[in-house]
């Protein structure tokens, strides 16, 4: 599978959102028109425009999808950053071997600060696309999209008996979330392979999944597929147990790296 270059475009004025992720002559991000997105302020309800939103210090809960997607970012040299009263988040987007996109993150906050982070990626995937994670990886299934969850081993979470969880089927009116304890995930769509790999020391790493097959939102559902590398093991920081969230150590800083690679079967 020969690699190809991965190209990222971000919108600093609107929450640092990733508006484009191109690799293999295709756009991988799913986006939708959301008129509220351009004018959001901290504390607003989430305005789902797609792309990749940076979620921190929580994904669900309060504030909705965290407190950096709704704040303007700025550029300092080659670094993109955002300030919050409780922390500072910075990222530097570069290129790795084979044209991979390498995103280095740095969070500065008071020691003991607990947080969740997710690269809330909504992907444009065809029916039959597969989500590849290690067999037997431990996970949590959120069958109603809410706070309640049940444990499972990947890929045997099966919200609809007629559909395998790791294969994206046709729209069936369901919306299901899951979190799988893994440091990397691959999406296989036709001959294309897109891989997200997370490198972090001393913090819990996982992959959040959002399989919305026109089951959300109520009244005007649409299809959206989330494949989201994350720090932490729950959606809502308020529900995090002792080992379910990342925690800033004594030095006041946490660093992690997200690598995005593309290849194509030949």
For each residue, the residues with C-beta under 8 A, 3 or more apart:
1: 193 263 264 265 266
2: 263 264 266
3: 98 99 100 261 262 263
4: 23 24 99 262 263 264
5: 23 95 99 262
6: 21 22 23 99 100 101 260 261 262
7: 20 21 22 23 101
8: 18 20 21 93 101 103 260
9: 18 19 20
10: 16 17 18 19 80 93
11: 14 15 16 17 19
12: 16 72 73 74 75 80
13: 72 73
14: 11 17 37 38 40 72
15: 11 40 53 54 68 69 70 71 72 73 82
16: 10 11 12 54 68 69 73 80 82 91
17: 10 11 14 49 51 52 53 54 69
18: 8 9 10 21 29 51 52 53 119 121
19: 9 10 11 29 31 51
20: 7 8 9 27 29 51
21: 6 7 8 18 27 28 29 52 101 121 260
22: 6 7 25 26 27 28
23: 4 5 6 7 26 28 192 194 260 262
24: 4 192 262 264
25: 22
26: 22 23 192
27: 20 21 22 124
28: 21 22 23 123 124 194
29: 18 19 20 21 50 51 52 121 122 123 124
30: 50 51 122 123 124 125 224 225
31: 19 49 50 51 122
32: 48 49 50 222 224
33: 49
34: 37 47 48 49 50
35: 38
36: 39 40 44 47
37: 14 34 40 47 49
38: 14 35
39: 36
40: 14 15 36 37 44 47 69 70
41: 44 70
42: 63 67 70 71
43: 63 67 70
44: 36 40 41 47 64 70
45: 64
46: 64 65 69
47: 34 36 37 40 44
48: 32 34 122 224
49: 17 31 32 33 34 37
50: 29 30 31 32 34 122 224
51: 17 18 19 20 29 30 31 122
52: 17 18 21 29 119 120 121 122
53: 15 17 18 65 69 120
54: 15 16 17 66 68 69 82 89 91 117 118 119 120
55: 58 59 65 66 68 69 116 117 118 119 120 228 230
56: 66 67 68 87 89 107 115 116 117 118
57: 66 67 86 87 113 114 115 116 117 237
58: 55 61 62 63 65 66 115 116 235 236 237 238
59: 55 65 66 116 118 120 208 228 230 235 236
60: 64 65 147 235 236
61: 58 64 235 236 237 238 239
62: 58 238
63: 42 43 58 66 67 70
64: 44 45 46 60 61
65: 46 53 55 58 59 60 69 120
66: 54 55 56 57 58 59 63 69 116
67: 42 43 56 57 63 70 71 84
68: 15 16 54 55 56 71 73 82 84 89
69: 15 16 17 40 46 53 54 55 65 66 120
70: 15 40 41 42 43 44 63 67
71: 15 42 67 68 82 83 84
72: 12 13 14 15 82
73: 12 13 15 16 68 80 81 82
74: 12 80 81 82
75: 12 79 80 81
76: 79 81 90
77:
78: 92
79: 75 76 90 91 92
80: 10 12 16 73 74 75 90 91 92 93
81: 73 74 75 76 88 89 90 91
82: 15 16 54 68 71 72 73 74 88 89 90
83: 71 88
84: 67 68 71 87 88 89
85:
86: 57 109 110 113
87: 56 57 84 107 108 109 113 115
88: 81 82 83 84 107 108 109
89: 54 56 68 81 82 84 105 106 107
90: 76 79 80 81 82 105 106 107 108
91: 16 54 79 80 81 103 104 105 106
92: 78 79 80 103 104
93: 8 10 80 101 102 103
94: 101 102 103 104
95: 5 99 100 101 102
96: 99 100 101 102 259 261
97: 100
98: 3 261
99: 3 4 5 6 95 96 262
100: 3 6 95 96 97 259 260 261 262
101: 6 7 8 21 93 94 95 96 259 260 261
102: 93 94 95 96 257 258 259 260
103: 8 91 92 93 94 257 258 259 260
104: 91 92 94 255 256 257
105: 89 90 91 117 255 256 257 258
106: 89 90 91 253 254 255
107: 56 87 88 89 90 115 117 248 253 254 255
108: 87 88 90 252 253
109: 86 87 88 113 115 248 252
110: 86 113 248 252
111: 248 249 250 251 252
112: 247 248
113: 57 86 87 109 110 247 248
114: 57 237 240 245 246 247 248
115: 56 57 58 87 107 109 231 232 237 245 246 247 248
116: 55 56 57 58 59 66 230 231 232 234 235 237 240 245 246
117: 54 55 56 57 105 107 230 231 232 246 256
118: 54 55 56 59 208 228 229 230 231 232
119: 18 52 54 55 196 228 229 230 258
120: 52 53 54 55 59 65 69 208 226 228
121: 18 21 29 52 196 226 227 228 229
122: 29 30 31 48 50 51 52 210 224 225 226
123: 28 29 30 187 194 225 226 227
124: 27 28 29 30
125: 30 129 168 187 189 225
126: 129 168 189 190
127: 168 169 170
128: 167 168 169
129: 125 126 167 168 187 188 189 190 225
130: 166 167 168 187 188 189
131: 155 166 167 168 185 186 187 209 227
132: 166 185 186 187 188
133: 137 154 155 166 180 182 185 186 207
134: 137 154 182
135: 154 155
136: 153 154
137: 133 134 153 154 180 181 182
138: 151 152 153 154 180 181
139: 151 152 153 154 157 178 179 180 181
140: 149 150 151 152 178 179 233 234
141: 149 150 151 152 157 159 176 177 178
142: 145 146 147 148 149 176 177 178 179 235
143: 148 149 150 159 176
144: 148
145: 142 175 176 177 215 216
146: 142
147: 60 142 235 236 239
148: 142 143 144
149: 140 141 142 143
150: 140 141 143
151: 138 139 140 141
152: 138 139 140 141 156 157 178
153: 136 137 138 139 156
154: 133 134 135 136 137 138 139 157 166 180 182
155: 131 133 135 164 165 166
156: 152 153 165
157: 139 141 152 154 165 176 178
158: 161 163 164 165
159: 141 143 163 165 174 176 211
160: 163 172 174
161: 158
162: 169 172
163: 158 159 160 167 169 172
164: 155 158 167 169
165: 155 156 157 158 159 178 211
166: 130 131 132 133 154 155
167: 128 129 130 131 163 164
168: 125 126 127 128 129 130 131 211 213 225
169: 127 128 162 163 164 172 213
170: 127 213
171: 213 214 223
172: 160 162 163 169 213 214 215
173: 213 214 215 221
174: 159 160 211 212 213 215
175: 145 210 211 212 213 215 216 221
176: 141 142 143 145 157 159 210 211 212 215
177: 141 142 145 208 209 210 211 235
178: 139 140 141 142 152 157 165 208 209 211
179: 139 140 142 206 207 208 209 230 233 234 235
180: 133 137 138 139 154 185 206 207 209
181: 137 138 139 204 205 206 233
182: 133 134 137 154 185 205 206 207
183: 197 198 199 205
184: 195 196 197 198 207 229
185: 131 132 133 180 182 195 196 207 227 229
186: 131 132 133 193 194 195 196
187: 123 125 129 130 131 132 193 194 195 227
188: 129 130 132 192 193
189: 125 126 129 130 192 194
190: 126 129
191: 264 265 266
192: 23 24 26 188 189 262 263 264 265
193: 1 186 187 188 262 263 264 265
194: 23 28 123 186 187 189 260 261 262
195: 184 185 186 187 259 260 261 262 263
196: 119 121 184 185 186 207 227 229 258 259 260
197: 183 184 229 258 259 260 261
198: 183 184 205 229 230 231 256 257 258
199: 183 256 257 258 259
200: 203 205 231 254 255 256 257
201:
202: 249
203: 200 231 246 247 254 256
204: 181 231 232 233 243 244 245 246
205: 181 182 183 198 200 229 230 231
206: 179 180 181 182 230 231 232 233
207: 133 179 180 182 184 185 196 227 228 229 230
208: 59 118 120 177 178 179 226 228 229 230 235
209: 131 177 178 179 180 226 227 228
210: 122 175 176 177 224 225 226 228
211: 159 165 168 174 175 176 177 178 225 226
212: 174 175 176 215 216 221 222 223 224 225 226
213: 168 169 170 171 172 173 174 175 223
214: 171 172 173 221 222 223
215: 145 172 173 174 175 176 212 221
216: 145 175 212 221 222
217: 220 221
218: 221
219:
220: 217
221: 173 175 212 214 215 216 217 218
222: 32 212 214 216
223: 171 212 213 214
224: 30 32 48 50 122 210 212
225: 30 122 123 125 129 168 210 211 212
226: 120 121 122 123 208 209 210 211 212
227: 121 123 131 185 187 196 207 209
228: 55 59 118 119 120 121 207 208 209 210
229: 118 119 121 184 185 196 197 198 205 207 208 258
230: 55 59 116 117 118 119 179 198 205 206 207 208
231: 115 116 117 118 198 200 203 204 205 206 245 246 254 256
232: 115 116 117 118 204 206 237 240 244 245 246
233: 140 179 181 204 206 240 243 244 245
234: 116 140 179 237 239 240 241 244 245
235: 58 59 60 61 116 142 147 177 179 208 239
236: 58 59 60 61 147 239 240
237: 57 58 61 114 115 116 232 234 240 245
238: 58 61 62
239: 61 147 234 235 236 244
240: 114 116 232 233 234 236 237 244 245
241: 234 244
242:
243: 204 233
244: 204 232 233 234 239 240 241
245: 114 115 116 204 231 232 233 234 237 240
246: 114 115 116 117 203 204 231 232 254
247: 112 113 114 115 203
248: 107 109 110 111 112 113 114 115 252 253 254
249: 111 202 252 253 254
250: 111
251: 111
252: 108 109 110 111 248 249
253: 106 107 108 248 249
254: 106 107 200 203 231 246 248 249
255: 104 105 106 107 200
256: 104 105 117 198 199 200 203 231
257: 102 103 104 105 198 199 200
258: 102 103 105 119 196 197 198 199 229
259: 96 100 101 102 103 195 196 197 199
260: 6 8 21 23 100 101 102 103 194 195 196 197
261: 3 6 96 98 100 101 194 195 197
262: 3 4 5 6 23 24 99 100 192 193 194 195
263: 1 2 3 4 192 193 195
264: 1 2 4 24 191 192 193
265: 1 191 192 193
266: 1 2 191
